[in-house]
């Protein structure tokens, strides 16, 4: 169960908060916005209807989990962040994992990866929607060459995830007979976590992808409903947009759960790349955008809270609370009569982190900083799938509130074009 609590907004002066009346006044927009968020932009929530994909993935991975000692994802941005999030959220934090996501082109990463893996026991998953991402192609070319030098079959050691029809990678997959999966045409990279982009590596490390999709499907039902009281993505987007109108141009997302810090990383790209736009749908220059900031409870109480309580009041805080992080772990107190640590008597780590979150929330509320809380029961496949869909749906609604295209990224494309020109022999 995923819930959204906005109660603390009512305890803050109207100058800095989103009022109940303001939220009420937006409710009539939901029908219009749902009609506007139409094909080709509904790919992110229609992709989970592909019943063949889980079956195809299970058929592909049969016998491969035991065959390979390392699964290496070559990708960047939306081709990597969702996979990193799934692994961090749903696997052991400290036990060695066979999954390695190479999401940069720092030569140190390439060198030390090569020192770590055995090519004969490695499966490379090459992920890029366009099939032309320079960082991913350079990684692919390097390890493809290494495998060919070692006389290893590309069919055995590579799988490609890319556009179903276009792009260099699609051509290579067909020409070289490399297994491949599709990224749906109308699903952008940052919205692609619930496609083969995230589901294939997840299945290879033992994640139940059917439950991920089940959770996403439940939240999609909320996203598509015209009742604003039940539509959690619309409610979240409403608060974010109205807070922006009160000059809260920064969103701080703070999970109080170590396993969800990579979810915050994933959402950082989703929000920044979707909503940061120069022009609106009418071609007017608007230069809008919400700046995402990641924090981790309780870690960042000691690195960021000073700024948040006493610095500029320009932020909306979005907390993620997990009711059942783990079975209760008692904190032994060898000095029960010592006044300075008496508060630890008969306390669990579970109670301590929950109370520290409540203290942080109350401190922000008392100092007039708007904050809301997304509450979940536990971190599992179904809940994580729901969280992905909640924040993707909210982002789609934000695009409508701002009257911008939340599904393109011209600023990113410009830097790619410049990079290629700078590297061109004729530049």
N, C-alpha and C positions, 0 to 999 in steps of 0.2 A: 504494500500500500504506500502510495506517494501522496503527501499532503503539502499544501502551501499555506503558511501562516503569515498574515500581514497585520496582526493585532497591534504590534508596537508602533505602527505608523500613526495611530490615533493619539499617542502620548507625546507627539512632537509638534511644535508650532507649525502652523500652516505655511509659513515662509519656507520651511525646509522639508516638508513632508508631502505625501500624497493623501488627499482627503477622501473620505467615503463618497462624498458628493461628486468629486472629480472622477472617481472610478465608475460610479453609477452613470455618469454622463457619457461614458465611452461604450456602454453595453450595447447600444443600438448599432454600433459599427460592426459587430461580429459577423452578421450575415453577409454584409457587403465585402468584408475582408476575406471571408472564406470563398466567396465567388471569384475574387481577384487572384487568390492563391490557387491557380489552376494549372493544368498541363501547359507548358512542359515543366512547371516548377514544383509539381507535386511528386517528383521522382523519389524524393527521400522517404516518403511515407507509402508510396506504391511499391517500392522495391521489395518490401517485406512480404508481398503477396506471391513472390516467385517460389512456388512449392518445389519446383525442380532443383533449385539451387542447393538446399540442404542435402538432398539426395545425391546430387552430383559431387558435392564436397565430400560426403561420407564415402562415396565410391572411389574418389581420387585418393583419399588419405588411407584407405584400407591397406594395412601392412607397412605404411610409411612412418608411423609414429615410432615403431621399433627399429626401422631401418636407418634412420638418421639420428645422429647425436646432436646436431644443431639445425635449427630452422632459422634462416637469415632472411629478414625482410629488407629489401632495398627499396626505399621510398622516402618521401619527405612531405611535410605538411599534412594535408588530409589523407595522404597515402600511408601515414605512419602513426599519427597521434592517437587515432582510435584504437589501433592494435596495441600500442603501448598502454593505453588506459585499460583495456580489457585484461591484459596480462597483469598489470599492477593491482587491479581491483579484485581479480578472481583467482589468483594463484598465491602461493606462499611468498611472503616478503623476503625471506632470507635463504630459502633453499635454492640451489643453482637451477636455473631454467635453461632449457635447450633453445628457447627463443631469443634471438638477438635482432633488434631493429636498428638498422644503420640509416639514421635520418640526417646525416650531414656528409660533407665531402672533405672535412678536415683530414689531411693525409695521415695524421696520427691514428685516427679511427681505422682507416683502411689497413695500415701497417699492423696495428695491434689485433685487429680482427683476424688478419691472415695468420698471425702468430698463435691464435687461439683455436681456430677451427681445423679440422681434417677435411679437406675437400672431398675425399671419397665418402665421407659420412655426413655431408651437408646438403640440404635442399635450400636453394635460393628462390624466394618469392619476389618477383620484380613487379612493382606496383606504380603505375602512373596512368591516370585517366586519359590524358592527351596522347600518351605514347611518345612524347617529345621532351619531357622534363630533363634539362641538361644534367642536373645532379644525379638523377636516377639512371639515365643512360650511361653516364660516365662510370658509375658503380657497376652496372651490368656489363659494360664492355670489358672492364678490368677483370672481373671474376669469370666471365665467359672465356676470356683469353687464358686465364689460369687453368680452367678446367680442360680446355682444348689442348693446352700444353701437356697436361697430365693424362691425355687420352681418355677423358671421361665423357660419357654420353650426355649431351645437353638435355635430352629427353628425361634422363634419370635425375638430373641435378638442378633443373630450373622449371619454374612454372610462372607464367605471365598473367597479370591481371591488368586489363586495359580496355579501351573502347572496343565495342563489338565489331566495328568496321574500319575505323580510320586510325592513322598514326603509324609511325615507324615500328613500334613494338608489335602491333597487330600483324604487320607485314613479316616481321622477323619470326613471330610465332608460327605463321603458316609456312614460311619458306624453310625454316629449320626444324619443323615438326616438334615444336616445344609445346607441352600442354598449356592450356590457357583458360582463363575465366573472364567474364565480361563485367565491366562497370556500366550500369544502365546509362543510356544516352542522356537522359534528363536528370541525372544525379551527379552533382558536382563533388569534387574530392572531399571537401570539408563536411559534406552531408552523406558520405559513402560508408560510414563505419558498419552499417547493417547490411552491406552488400558483401560480395566475395572479398573486398578489400580488408574488412575486419574479420569476417566469418571464417575464411579459409585458414589463416594462421591461428585463430582461436580454436578451431576444431583440431588442428594438429598438436596443440598442447593440452587437449583433453577438456576444453570448455564445451558445455552443452549449448550449442548454438540454437537449438529449437527453443530453449527457455529464454534465450536472449530475444528471439523474435516474438515469442509469446508476450513478454513484457512490453515490447515496443507496440505490439498490436493493441494491447489494452489501453496504452496511453494514446495511441492514434484515435481510438474511439472517442476519447475526451477532446482531442484536437479538432475533430471533424464535427462535433456537436455544436448546435447553435445556441445553447444555453450558457451564458457567460458565467453563471454560478458553478457550473460543472466543468467548464473548459479551462483546465489548469494552464495550458500554454498561453491562452489569451489573457488570463489573469496575470501571469508573470510578465508578459510583454506590456500589458497595460501599466503596471507599476513601474517598469523600467522606463517606458516612454514618458509617463507623467513626471517621474523623478527627473528625467532629462530636462523637462520644461522648467523645473525648479533649480536648474544649473547643477544637477548631479550628473556630470558628464563622465564619471568614472564608476564602474561597477567592480566591487571587490567580492570575489567569490571565495568563500572560506569553508571548506569541508572540515568538520571535526572528526576526521578519520584518515589515518595514514594511507589507507588503500585507495582513497579517492583523490589524492593530490594530482594524479595524472588525468583524472576527469576534468579538473580545473584547467590543466594544460590544453586538453582537447577543446574545451569550451572557449578558451582564450582565442584560438584561431577562428572558431565558428562565429563568435561575436564580432571580432575585429574586422575580418575579411568580408563579412556579410553586410555590416551596417556602416562601416567607414566609407562614405561615397562622396564624390565631388558634386555630382549632379543628381537631380531627382528624375522621376519618370517623364516629366515634361521638358527636360533639358535645361532646367534652371540650375545655376550653380548654388549649392547649398552647403557643401563641406560639412556634412554631419558625421557623427560617429560617437559610439560609446567606447571608452577605453577600458579594456578588461585588465584587472590586476588579480593575481593569484595570492592566496594566503593559506596557511595550514594551521588549524587548531590542534594542539595548543602551542605549537612551535612558534608561530609568528605573533603570539601575544608578547613575546620578548624581542621582536624585531620590528613590528609595524604598529602596534597598538598606540604607542605614544603619538604618532602622526595622526592616527584615525580619531583619537579622542580630543586632541588639542590643536591639530593642524587645520587646513582649509576644510570647510564643510561642503565638499564638492563630490561626495561619493554616496552611492547606494550600496549597502552591504547585503550580500546574499549568502546566508549561512546554509550549510547542509548538515543536518543532524541525523545521526544513526542511533536508533533506540537500542539495538542489540548488537553492539560491536563484537562481543565475544562472551563466553561464559565468565561470570564474575571472578576476578582475581584479587584476593584480599591483599592489602598493604600491611605488612607487619610493622608495628611500632614498638621498638625496644625501649622507648623512653615515654611511656604513657603518662607519666606525671610531669613531664616537661611542658610548661605552658606554651612554648613557642611552636610545638608540633602536636599539641593536644587535638587539633582539628583532624588529624590523621587517624585517631582512634576509631577502630571498627569501620574503616572506609576501604572500598575497593578502588582499583584503577578505573573501573567503569564509572563509578560515582564521581571520582575526581575529575575526569575529563568532561563529563556532562555538566558538572557544577562550574568548571572553568568556562565552558561555553556560555552558560547562563550568566556568569559574572561579566563576560565580555559583552554580551547582548545588552544587559542592563546598563553597563557603563556607556555604551553608545547611545542608548535611548535617553538616558539622563542628560547626556551632553548634546542632545538634539541632532543626532545623526541617524537618518532613516535606515531601517534594516528590516529584512524579511527572512523567513526560514523555510527551507524545503526539508521536510521530515520524511525519513524512510524507516522501515522496520529493521531491515538488515541489508547487507551487501551480498547479493547473489545475482545469478544470471538474469533472472526475470526483472529484478529491480533495476539493474544497470540498463537493460534494454529500455525500460520505461523512462529512465533519466535521459538517455540519448534522445528519445522521441519528444520528451517534454521540452528540452532546451532547443532542439531543432524546430519544433512547432512554434515556440515562443519567438525564435529568430525570424521565422517566416512572417509572423504577425507584426514584429517590429518593422520589417520592411514596408508593410502596409501603413503603419502609423507614420513612418517617416516619408512615405511616398517615394521610396527608392527601390531599386532592383537588388534584393538581398542575395541573388543567386549568381551574379557575375563578379569579376575581380580585375577590372581594367588596370588598377594600380600595380598589381602583381605582374600582369602581362607586360607592362611597360618596362619594368626592371629586367624581365627575361629578354625582351627585345634588345635592350641596351647591352646586356651581358654578351649576347651572341654577336652583336656588332663589334664590341670591343675585342672579342676573341677572333673575329674574322681576319684572315690574312690580308684582305684588301681594305680593312678599316683605316 
